C-alpha cells in the first residue's frame, strides 16, 4: 500500500512538473514588445542596448533589433503583468485569439519588409532606399505625361493609349529629373494592387516594368507609340530586366536584376501591348540629397508622415 501511494504521488508530481513546464513555456512565448503604432513583436527574450532593443523573435527564431523609441514601454509592462495574472483565464485566451486574427489581417495590409519598417496600410507605389546607412521607404508619385497632380494617389488607374492611325506619338514627362532619387543602384519597388476592383483583379500581377528614360532638355522621354496605317499599334521603350514577385496580401515586389546606371527611370504598367500613360518616375543617384517624403524605421513604421502619405487618385477618362 505505501508503495502504491508512493507511485501515485510520483505520478502526481510528474504531472504537476510537466504542467509547470508548460506554464513556463506559455509565459515565455507570451512576451511581447508592444509598439507605439499598436502592433507588437512576439519574442522569447529581449534586452536593451543603448537606444536599441535586441530580441529573439518567437516567430522567426532569430535575433533582431529595433529602435528603443518605437516601443510603448508602459503598454509592454502592463501586458506582461496582465498576462501573468490571467494567463489561464478563458477571457485572456479569447483576447489573444482576437489579437492574433487582427494582427494577421494587419500583416496582409501592411507587411513588414524589414525589422520596424512596414508598407503603409493605404497602399501606393514605394521605393526601398538607403540613406546614411538607414533603410527608408519613399512614395513614388504618378506622373501623367508631364501633368503632375498633387491629389493623385499611387494606386493603379487604367488609362490606355489610343493613338490616331498612321502616326507616331512620343510619351514624355516634364522636368529633367524626378523628384525622388534612389541612393542605391538596385532599388526594390513595392506596388499595391486593388484586389477589390474586379477589373484590376483580372489583370496579371506581373504587368509592371522599369523603363530607362531619355532626358531631352527639360523633358524625359518614356517611349514611342507607333501606329501603322492598317491600325496595328506597337510601343518601344528602353525596358530594364527585372524580377517581379507576388507578396501576401495586395502587394507585389519589383526589382532590377542588375545595378542601374545613374540616370532617370520610371515604373510603367503594361496593359497587353499598350502602356499606361501614367507612370511612376524616379532617378538613381547615390550622391543625391535626402528625399523629403522618405520615412524609415525610426518613424512610425506603418503610418508615414502626413507629407509622405499617398493621396487619393482622381479618376480620369481613358484616352
C-alpha positions as CSV (number, residue, x, y, z in Angstrom):
1,X,0.0,0.0,0.0
2,X,2.7,2.5,0.8
3,X,4.4,1.6,-2.5
4,X,1.2,2.3,-4.4
5,X,0.8,5.6,-2.6
6,X,4.3,6.5,-3.5
7,X,3.7,5.6,-7.1
8,X,0.6,7.7,-7.2
9,X,2.4,10.6,-5.6
10,X,5.2,10.3,-8.1
11,X,2.8,10.4,-11.0
12,X,1.1,13.4,-9.5
13,X,4.4,15.2,-9.0
14,X,5.3,14.3,-12.6
15,X,2.1,15.8,-13.9
16,X,2.5,18.9,-11.8
17,X,6.1,19.2,-13.1
18,X,5.0,18.9,-16.7
19,X,2.2,21.4,-16.1
20,X,4.7,23.8,-14.6
21,X,7.0,23.4,-17.6
22,X,4.0,24.1,-19.9
23,X,3.1,27.1,-17.9
24,X,6.6,28.5,-18.0
25,X,6.7,27.8,-21.8
26,X,3.4,29.6,-22.3
27,X,4.6,32.5,-20.2
28,X,7.9,32.6,-22.2
29,X,6.1,32.6,-25.5
30,X,3.7,35.3,-24.3
31,X,6.3,38.0,-24.1
32,X,5.6,40.9,-26.4
33,X,7.2,44.2,-27.3
34,X,4.2,46.4,-28.0
35,X,5.0,49.2,-30.4
36,X,3.6,52.7,-30.4
37,X,1.7,52.1,-33.6
38,X,-0.4,49.4,-31.9
39,X,1.4,46.4,-33.4
40,X,3.8,44.1,-31.5
41,X,6.8,41.8,-31.8
42,X,6.5,38.3,-30.2
43,X,9.7,37.3,-28.5
44,X,11.0,34.8,-26.1
45,X,13.5,37.3,-24.6
46,X,14.8,40.8,-25.1
47,X,17.5,43.1,-23.9
48,X,18.1,46.9,-24.1
49,X,21.4,48.0,-25.5
50,X,21.7,51.8,-25.7
51,X,19.0,53.2,-27.9
52,X,18.3,49.7,-29.5
53,X,16.2,46.7,-28.3
54,X,17.6,43.3,-29.2
55,X,15.1,40.5,-29.1
56,X,14.8,36.8,-30.0
57,X,11.8,36.6,-32.4
58,X,9.3,33.9,-31.4
59,X,8.1,33.8,-35.0
60,X,11.4,33.6,-36.9
61,X,13.7,32.2,-34.2
62,X,16.3,34.9,-34.9
63,X,17.8,37.8,-33.0
64,X,16.5,41.1,-34.4
65,X,16.8,44.7,-33.4
66,X,14.6,47.8,-33.4
67,X,14.9,51.3,-32.1
68,X,14.0,51.6,-28.4
69,X,11.9,54.7,-29.1
70,X,9.4,52.6,-31.1
71,X,8.4,50.5,-28.1
72,X,5.4,51.5,-25.9
73,X,7.1,50.5,-22.7
74,X,4.1,51.2,-20.3
75,X,1.9,49.1,-22.6
76,X,4.5,46.4,-22.8
77,X,4.9,46.2,-19.0
78,X,1.1,46.3,-18.5
79,X,0.6,43.4,-20.9
80,X,3.2,41.3,-19.0
81,X,1.5,42.0,-15.7
82,X,-2.0,41.3,-17.0
83,X,-0.8,38.2,-18.8
84,X,0.9,36.8,-15.7
85,X,-2.1,37.4,-13.6
86,X,-4.7,36.0,-16.0
87,X,-2.9,33.7,-18.5
88,X,-5.2,30.8,-17.7
89,X,-8.5,32.7,-17.9
90,X,-10.7,31.9,-21.0
91,X,-11.2,35.7,-21.5
92,X,-7.4,36.1,-21.8
93,X,-7.2,33.3,-24.4
94,X,-10.1,34.7,-26.4
95,X,-8.5,38.1,-26.4
96,X,-5.2,36.6,-27.6
97,X,-7.0,34.9,-30.4
98,X,-8.8,38.1,-31.4
99,X,-5.5,40.0,-31.3
100,X,-3.8,37.3,-33.4
101,X,-6.6,37.5,-36.0
102,X,-6.3,41.3,-36.2
103,X,-2.5,41.1,-36.4
104,X,-2.8,38.6,-39.3
105,X,-5.1,40.9,-41.2
106,X,-2.9,43.8,-40.4
107,X,0.2,41.9,-41.7
108,X,-1.5,41.4,-45.0
109,X,-2.4,45.1,-45.4
110,X,0.8,46.4,-44.0
111,X,3.6,43.7,-44.4
112,X,6.9,44.1,-42.6
113,X,9.7,44.2,-45.1
114,X,12.5,44.9,-42.6
115,X,12.5,45.0,-38.8
116,X,10.5,48.0,-37.7
117,X,9.7,49.0,-41.3
118,X,6.3,48.2,-42.8
119,X,4.5,49.1,-46.0
120,X,1.6,51.6,-45.5
121,X,-1.9,50.4,-44.9
122,X,-3.4,52.6,-47.6
123,X,-1.2,51.2,-50.4
124,X,0.8,53.1,-53.0
125,X,3.9,52.6,-55.0
126,X,7.1,52.9,-52.9
127,X,10.8,52.6,-53.4
128,X,13.0,51.0,-50.8
129,X,16.1,53.2,-50.4
130,X,19.1,53.5,-48.1
131,X,20.3,56.9,-47.0
132,X,23.1,57.4,-44.5
133,X,23.0,53.6,-43.9
134,X,19.4,53.7,-42.8
135,X,16.6,51.9,-44.7
136,X,13.8,54.2,-46.0
137,X,10.6,53.9,-47.9
138,X,9.9,56.7,-50.5
139,X,6.5,57.1,-52.1
140,X,6.6,57.5,-55.9
141,X,4.1,59.9,-57.3
142,X,2.2,59.2,-60.5
143,X,3.3,61.5,-63.4
144,X,0.9,61.8,-66.3
145,X,2.6,62.9,-69.4
146,X,4.1,65.9,-67.7
147,X,1.0,66.9,-65.7
148,X,1.7,66.1,-62.0
149,X,-1.5,66.4,-59.9
150,X,-0.7,66.6,-56.1
151,X,-4.0,64.9,-55.3
152,X,-3.2,61.7,-57.1
153,X,-2.5,58.5,-55.1
154,X,-0.2,55.6,-56.0
155,X,-2.9,53.1,-56.8
156,X,-3.3,51.7,-60.3
157,X,-5.6,53.5,-62.8
158,X,-6.4,52.1,-66.2
159,X,-5.7,54.7,-68.8
160,X,-4.6,53.1,-72.1
161,X,-3.1,54.8,-75.2
162,X,-5.4,55.2,-78.1
163,X,-3.3,56.8,-80.9
164,X,-4.5,58.1,-84.2
165,X,-3.9,55.6,-87.0
166,X,-0.8,56.0,-89.1
167,X,1.2,58.3,-86.7
168,X,3.8,58.3,-84.0
169,X,3.4,59.6,-80.5
170,X,6.2,60.2,-78.0
171,X,5.3,59.6,-74.4
172,X,7.2,62.2,-72.4
173,X,7.1,63.9,-69.0
174,X,8.2,67.3,-68.0
175,X,11.3,68.0,-66.0
176,X,14.9,66.8,-66.4
177,X,14.9,64.9,-63.1
178,X,12.4,63.0,-60.9
179,X,11.6,64.4,-57.5
180,X,12.6,61.0,-55.9
181,X,16.2,59.9,-56.3
182,X,17.4,56.5,-55.3
183,X,20.7,56.3,-53.4
184,X,21.0,52.6,-54.1
185,X,21.6,51.2,-57.6
186,X,19.3,48.2,-57.2
187,X,16.2,49.7,-55.7
188,X,13.3,47.5,-54.8
189,X,9.9,48.8,-55.6
190,X,6.7,47.8,-53.8
191,X,3.3,48.2,-55.7
192,X,-0.1,47.7,-54.1
193,X,-2.9,46.2,-56.2
194,X,-6.6,46.8,-55.7
195,X,-8.0,43.3,-55.4
196,X,-11.4,44.6,-54.5
197,X,-11.8,46.1,-58.0
198,X,-12.9,43.2,-60.3
199,X,-11.3,44.9,-63.4
200,X,-8.0,45.3,-61.6
201,X,-8.1,41.8,-60.0
202,X,-8.4,40.3,-63.5
203,X,-5.2,41.9,-64.7
204,X,-1.9,39.9,-64.4
205,X,0.2,41.0,-61.4
206,X,3.4,41.0,-63.4
207,X,2.3,43.7,-65.8
208,X,4.7,46.3,-64.3
209,X,8.1,47.0,-65.7
210,X,11.0,49.5,-65.3
211,X,12.0,51.6,-68.2
212,X,15.1,53.9,-68.7
213,X,14.1,57.4,-69.6
214,X,16.0,59.6,-72.1
215,X,16.5,63.2,-71.0
216,X,16.0,65.8,-73.7
217,X,16.3,69.3,-72.3
218,X,13.6,69.8,-69.7
219,X,11.7,66.7,-70.6
220,X,12.2,62.9,-70.2
221,X,11.0,60.5,-72.9
222,X,9.3,57.3,-71.7
223,X,8.9,55.7,-75.1
224,X,7.3,55.8,-78.5
225,X,3.9,54.7,-79.7
226,X,3.7,53.8,-83.4
227,X,0.5,53.1,-85.3
228,X,0.6,51.6,-88.8
229,X,-1.9,52.7,-91.4
230,X,-3.7,49.4,-91.0
231,X,-4.1,50.0,-87.3
232,X,-1.5,47.8,-85.6
233,X,-0.1,49.5,-82.5
234,X,3.4,48.9,-81.3
235,X,5.3,50.6,-78.4
236,X,9.0,51.0,-77.9
237,X,10.9,51.7,-74.7
238,X,14.2,51.0,-73.1
239,X,13.0,48.3,-70.7
240,X,15.2,47.1,-67.9
241,X,15.5,43.4,-67.0
242,X,13.5,42.9,-63.7
243,X,12.0,40.2,-61.5
244,X,8.5,40.6,-60.0
245,X,7.0,38.5,-57.3
246,X,3.6,38.4,-55.6
247,X,3.6,39.0,-51.9
248,X,1.0,38.2,-49.3
249,X,-2.0,40.5,-49.5
250,X,-2.3,43.1,-52.3
251,X,1.4,43.8,-52.8
252,X,4.0,42.9,-55.5
253,X,7.8,43.4,-55.4
254,X,9.6,44.7,-58.4
255,X,13.4,44.6,-58.6
256,X,16.0,45.1,-61.3
257,X,18.2,42.1,-62.0
258,X,21.4,44.2,-62.0
259,X,22.7,47.6,-60.8
260,X,21.1,50.5,-62.6
261,X,23.3,53.2,-64.0
262,X,22.9,56.7,-62.8
263,X,20.0,58.3,-64.6
264,X,16.3,58.6,-64.9
265,X,13.8,55.7,-64.8
266,X,10.1,55.0,-64.4
267,X,7.8,52.2,-63.3
268,X,5.3,51.6,-66.1
269,X,2.1,49.5,-66.3
270,X,1.7,47.4,-69.5
271,X,-1.8,46.5,-70.5
272,X,-1.2,44.0,-73.2
273,X,0.8,45.7,-75.8
274,X,-0.2,49.2,-74.6
275,X,1.4,51.3,-71.9
276,X,-0.5,53.2,-69.2
277,X,0.2,56.9,-69.8
278,X,0.5,57.4,-66.0
279,X,4.0,56.4,-64.8
280,X,5.9,56.5,-61.5
281,X,9.2,58.2,-62.1
282,X,12.4,58.1,-60.1
283,X,16.1,58.6,-60.6
284,X,19.3,56.8,-59.5
285,X,22.0,59.0,-58.0
286,X,24.0,57.8,-54.9
287,X,25.2,61.4,-54.4
288,X,21.7,63.0,-54.3
289,X,20.4,64.8,-51.3
290,X,17.7,63.3,-48.9
291,X,14.2,62.6,-50.2
292,X,11.9,64.9,-48.3
293,X,9.0,62.4,-48.3
294,X,11.0,59.4,-47.1
295,X,10.4,57.6,-43.8
296,X,12.3,54.9,-42.0
297,X,12.1,52.6,-39.0
298,X,12.8,55.4,-36.6
299,X,9.4,56.9,-37.5
300,X,6.0,55.3,-37.2
301,X,6.6,52.3,-39.5
302,X,3.0,51.7,-40.5
303,X,1.9,55.3,-41.0
304,X,4.2,57.6,-43.0
305,X,4.4,61.3,-42.1
306,X,1.5,63.4,-43.3
307,X,3.6,64.9,-46.1
308,X,4.5,61.5,-47.4
309,X,1.1,59.8,-47.4
310,X,-0.1,59.0,-50.9
311,X,-3.2,61.0,-51.7
312,X,-6.4,59.9,-53.3
313,X,-6.1,59.3,-57.0
314,X,-8.5,61.2,-59.2
315,X,-10.3,59.3,-61.8
316,X,-9.9,60.2,-65.4
317,X,-11.3,59.0,-68.7
318,X,-9.3,56.7,-71.0
319,X,-7.8,58.4,-74.0
